[in-house]
């Protein structure tokens, strides 16, 4: 049954499990609940040019706010708001490190003001939440949810202020843009909070246990097949050698008088290497399939209906990056250079 299909008297059924295991369904539910429609997307995209023009000023004001409090200013050095380490010289607004961090925030705000009609838009906003949990980056960045929520709230205030005083927007358009922006920021807050609040953990644990059991069964079957093949091969070799011994004098059989203690192990090693190569090829194929699935075109956004997203059958991790600065650059600016889908 469709988790958002009408069940009785216009009451829609929502499958709780899918809200925690299916990213597309979670987005569909949130957007339907908030009445985030194609009209909101059109308004948001039209107004984004005004918001993007204010990004440098908004970024500067945001860092001025973070430097007003020692707990957030200290995190710029310690990479953690949970740290109580004493810092003698906190960064200032003109510090080179702060100037570099501003670049990341400018990238984030640029992506925030891009097209919310694409599923990649929301995937990026969730990625921003994950990278601040201290569980993703090579050099952990641990910003507690309280501070993430406070920063997002301050960003909302700055954006609403920008819209309210802008001279080139009509009052009607300002109200429409504020309404659309508020829905986007509400969903952004949900995507950040889901990285911190472990609701629906029983579903993720169940999926993890199922995957582990499946992998164990597969490994056991492969080991059993490998053992049977090895035994069959070894018995065949022994039988063949015995026949040769009966048909020929021992002096005409090179090396026959020498023991062969490693023959069975050699066969086993060969079989194991073959099995490993086979598994490697299968994983490569699955990875390729996942990449193709992610690249599929999304549904069009015509009309005034909530956007239904479909999720890819597999998830290719975006976090395999060697250096911390290159990694954070990839996260914050991810997808900016890709062609926008029509």
C-alpha positions in Angstrom: 0.0 0.0 0.0 1.2 3.5 -0.8 2.2 5.0 2.6 0.6 8.3 1.7 -2.5 6.8 0.0 -6.0 7.7 1.3 -7.3 5.0 3.7 -10.6 6.4 5.1 -12.3 9.7 4.8 -9.3 11.5 3.4 -7.0 10.1 6.1 -3.7 9.1 4.6 -1.8 6.1 5.8 1.9 6.6 6.7 4.1 3.6 7.2 6.3 4.6 10.2 9.1 2.2 9.2 9.5 3.8 5.8 10.0 7.2 7.4 13.2 5.9 8.9 14.4 3.5 6.2 13.4 5.3 2.9 14.7 8.8 2.4 12.3 9.5 -0.5 9.3 8.5 1.5 10.5 10.7 4.4 10.8 13.7 2.0 7.4 12.9 0.5 5.7 12.9 3.9 7.3 16.1 5.1 6.6 18.0 1.9 3.0 16.7 1.9 2.5 17.6 5.5 3.9 21.1 5.0 2.0 21.6 1.7 5.4 22.2 -0.1 4.2 22.2 -3.7 5.6 23.0 -7.1 4.4 26.6 -6.6 6.7 26.9 -3.6 9.6 25.6 -5.7 8.9 28.1 -8.4 8.7 31.0 -6.0 11.8 29.8 -4.1 13.8 29.5 -7.3 12.7 33.0 -8.5 13.7 34.6 -5.1 17.0 32.7 -4.8 18.8 35.2 -6.9 18.1 37.9 -4.3 19.2 35.7 -1.5 22.4 34.6 -3.2 23.4 38.2 -3.7 23.4 38.7 0.1 25.4 35.5 1.0 28.8 37.3 1.7 27.1 39.7 4.1 25.1 36.9 5.8 28.2 34.8 6.2 30.1 37.6 7.8 27.3 38.3 10.3 26.9 34.6 11.1 30.6 34.3 12.1 30.4 37.5 14.1 27.5 35.9 16.0 29.5 32.6 16.6 32.5 34.6 17.9 30.3 36.3 20.5 30.3 33.1 22.6 33.3 31.2 23.8 31.7 27.8 23.3 31.2 28.3 19.6 34.3 30.4 19.1 36.4 27.7 20.9 34.9 25.0 18.5 36.6 26.8 15.6 39.9 25.7 17.2 39.0 22.4 18.9 36.4 21.2 16.2 34.0 20.3 19.0 31.5 22.2 21.2 31.8 19.3 23.7 35.4 20.3 24.5 36.2 22.2 27.6 39.8 22.8 26.6 41.1 26.2 27.6 42.0 28.4 24.6 44.1 31.5 25.3 43.7 33.1 21.9 40.4 32.6 20.2 40.0 33.4 16.6 38.8 36.8 15.5 36.7 37.7 12.5 39.8 38.6 10.5 41.7 35.4 11.3 42.8 33.4 8.3 41.1 30.3 9.6 37.8 32.2 9.9 38.2 33.5 6.4 38.7 30.0 5.2 35.6 28.7 7.1 33.6 31.5 5.6 34.1 29.8 2.2 32.5 26.7 3.4 29.5 28.6 4.7 29.2 30.5 1.4 29.0 27.2 -0.4 26.4 25.9 2.0 24.2 29.0 1.6 24.6 28.8 -2.2 23.4 25.2 -2.2 20.6 26.1 0.2 19.4 28.7 -2.3 19.5 26.3 -5.2 16.7 24.1 -6.7 14.7 22.2 -4.0 12.9 20.3 -6.7 15.8 17.9 -7.0 16.3 14.9 -4.6 20.1 15.7 -4.6 19.3 19.0 -3.0 17.8 17.3 0.1 20.5 14.6 0.1 23.1 17.4 0.4 21.3 19.1 3.3 21.2 15.8 5.1 25.0 15.3 4.4 25.6 18.7 6.1 24.0 17.4 9.3 26.0 14.1 9.2 29.4 15.8 8.8 28.9 17.7 12.1 28.1 14.6 14.3 31.8 13.6 14.7 31.3 10.3 13.1 32.1 11.0 9.4 35.2 13.1 8.9 38.8 11.8 9.3 39.3 14.6 11.8 36.0 14.6 13.6 33.9 17.7 13.6 31.5 17.5 16.6 29.0 20.3 16.8 26.1 19.4 19.2 22.6 19.7 18.0 21.7 22.7 20.2 24.3 24.8 18.4 23.3 23.5 14.9 19.7 24.5 15.6 20.8 27.9 16.9 22.9 28.6 13.8 20.1 27.5 11.5 17.7 29.7 13.4 20.0 32.7 13.1 20.4 32.0 9.3 16.6 32.0 9.0 16.4 35.4 10.8 19.1 36.8 8.4 17.3 35.5 5.3 13.9 36.7 6.4 15.4 40.1 7.2 17.0 40.2 3.7 13.6 39.4 2.1 11.6 41.9 4.2 13.7 44.9 3.4 14.6 44.1 -0.2 13.5 47.0 -2.4 13.0 45.0 -5.6 10.3 42.6 -4.4 6.6 43.2 -4.1 4.9 42.7 -0.8 3.0 39.7 -2.3 6.1 38.1 -3.6 7.9 38.6 -0.2 5.1 36.8 1.6 5.2 33.9 -0.9 9.0 33.6 -0.7 9.0 33.8 3.2 6.4 31.0 3.2 8.4 28.8 0.8 11.7 29.5 2.6 10.2 28.6 6.0 9.2 25.2 4.7 12.6 24.5 3.3 14.3 25.5 6.6 11.8 23.3 8.5 12.9 20.3 6.4 16.5 21.2 6.7 16.2 21.2 10.5 14.6 17.7 10.3 17.4 16.4 8.2 20.0 17.7 10.7 18.1 16.5 13.8 17.7 13.0 12.3 21.5 12.7 12.4 21.5 13.3 16.2 18.2 12.0 17.4 18.0 8.2 17.2 14.3 7.7 16.6 13.3 4.6 14.6 16.6 3.0 15.7 14.8 -0.4 15.8 14.3 -0.3 12.1 17.9 0.5 11.2 19.1 -2.2 13.7 16.8 -4.7 12.0 18.1 -3.8 8.6 21.7 -4.1 9.8 21.0 -7.5 11.4 19.4 -8.7 8.3 22.3 -7.6 6.2 24.8 -9.3 8.6 22.8 -12.5 8.6 22.7 -12.5 4.8 26.4 -11.9 4.5 27.1 -14.7 7.0 25.0 -17.2 5.1 26.6 -16.2 1.8 30.1 -16.6 3.3 29.2 -20.0 4.9 27.8 -21.3 1.5 30.9 -20.1 -0.3 33.2 -21.8 2.3 31.2 -25.1 2.1 31.4 -25.0 -1.7 35.1 -24.3 -1.6 35.7 -27.1 0.9 33.8 -29.6 -1.2 35.7 -28.5 -4.4 39.0 -28.8 -2.6 38.2 -32.3 -1.3 37.1 -33.4 -4.7 40.2 -32.0 -6.4 42.5 -33.6 -3.8 40.9 -37.0 -4.0 41.1 -36.8 -7.8 44.8 -36.0 -7.7 45.5 -38.9 -5.2 43.6 -41.3 -7.4 45.5 -40.2 -10.5 48.8 -40.6 -8.8 48.0 -44.0 -7.5 47.1 -45.1 -11.1 50.3 -43.8 -12.4 52.2 -45.6 -9.7 50.6 -48.9 -10.7 51.3 -48.4 -14.4 54.9 -47.2 -14.3 58.0 -48.0 -12.3 58.6 -45.6 -9.5 61.9 -44.6 -11.0 60.1 -43.2 -14.1 57.7 -41.0 -12.1 59.6 -37.7 -11.4 59.3 -36.7 -7.7 57.0 -39.6 -6.9 59.1 -40.7 -3.9 58.8 -37.2 -2.4 55.9 -36.2 -0.2 53.5 -33.5 -1.3 52.3 -31.9 1.9 51.3 -28.6 0.4 49.3 -29.8 -2.6 45.9 -29.6 -0.9 46.8 -26.2 0.6 47.8 -24.9 -2.8 44.5 -26.0 -4.2 42.7 -24.3 -1.4 44.6 -21.1 -1.8 43.8 -21.1 -5.5 40.1 -21.6 -4.8 40.1 -18.9 -2.2 41.7 -16.4 -4.6 39.2 -17.3 -7.3 36.3 -16.8 -4.8 37.8 -13.5 -3.8 38.1 -12.3 -7.4 34.5 -13.3 -8.0 33.3 -11.3 -5.0 35.3 -8.3 -6.1 33.7 -8.4 -9.5 30.2 -8.6 -8.0 30.9 -5.6 -5.8 32.2 -3.6 -8.7 29.1 -4.4 -10.6 26.8 -3.5 -7.7 28.7 -0.2 -7.3 28.3 0.6 -11.0 24.6 -0.2 -10.7 24.2 2.1 -7.8 25.9 5.0 -9.6 23.7 4.5 -12.6 20.6 4.5 -10.3 21.6 7.7 -8.6 22.1 9.4 -12.0 18.5 8.6 -13.2 16.4 11.6 -14.0 13.9 12.6 -11.4 10.2 13.3 -11.9 9.3 16.7 -13.4 8.0 19.4 -11.1 5.1 20.6 -13.1 1.8 21.3 -11.4 1.0 22.2 -7.8 1.4 18.8 -6.2 4.0 17.6 -3.6 7.0 16.2 -5.2 7.4 12.4 -4.9 10.9 11.2 -4.9 12.2 7.7 -5.6 15.3 6.4 -3.9 18.2 4.5 -5.4 18.5 0.8 -4.6 22.0 1.2 -3.3 23.9 4.0 -1.6 27.5 4.8 -2.7 29.3 6.4 0.2 30.5 10.0 -0.7 33.1 10.0 2.2 36.0 8.2 0.7 38.3 11.2 0.6 41.9 11.3 1.9 42.6 14.7 3.2 40.4 16.6 5.6 40.3 19.9 3.7 39.6 18.2 0.4 36.9 16.2 2.1 35.1 19.1 3.6 35.4 21.0 0.3 33.8 18.0 -1.4 31.0 17.9 1.1 30.1 21.6 1.2 30.5 22.2 -2.5 29.3 18.8 -3.7 27.3 18.9 -6.8 27.8 22.7 -7.5 29.6 22.0 -10.8 27.1 19.4 -12.0 24.7 20.2 -14.7 21.3 21.1 -13.4 18.6 18.7 -14.5 15.6 20.3 -16.2 
